[in-house]
Amino acid sequence: MSQKRAAFKIGYRSVVGHGDRWFLNATFDLTLGDKEEAQEAIRTLLQTRGGEQPIQDRSAGSVFKNPKGNLPPA
């Protein structure tokens, strides 16, 4: 059985769909983007995370803070 994305309500860490059915695989239709633009976006993200996350502090567990607001982490 094959389903399109529109058949599901997709959220961050959740998918609402057809009752007791499960995903066995997925095919993603991606488009090739600009390499330089992607690398710059990654650099910006890493700089932002480095300034917001306490990775230099000692920790016996997770070093990540929850984001402010109701936003999912990147």
C-alpha positions, 0 to 999 in steps of 0.5 A: 500500500502506498500513501501520499504525505497529505494522507497524514497529519505530520508534526514534530515527533508525531504522525497521525494517520490510519489507525493501526498501520505502521510505516515500513519504509519511506521514499523522500523526493529531494531536490539538489540545492546549492552546496555553498548555501548548505555549508553556510547554513550548517556553519551558522547553525553550529555557531548558534548551538555553540553559543547556546549549549553548555558543551564546555561544562562538566556533565554526567548526562545530557549537555543540551538545554531545552529551547525557549518557547514551543520550538523543536530543536534543530 
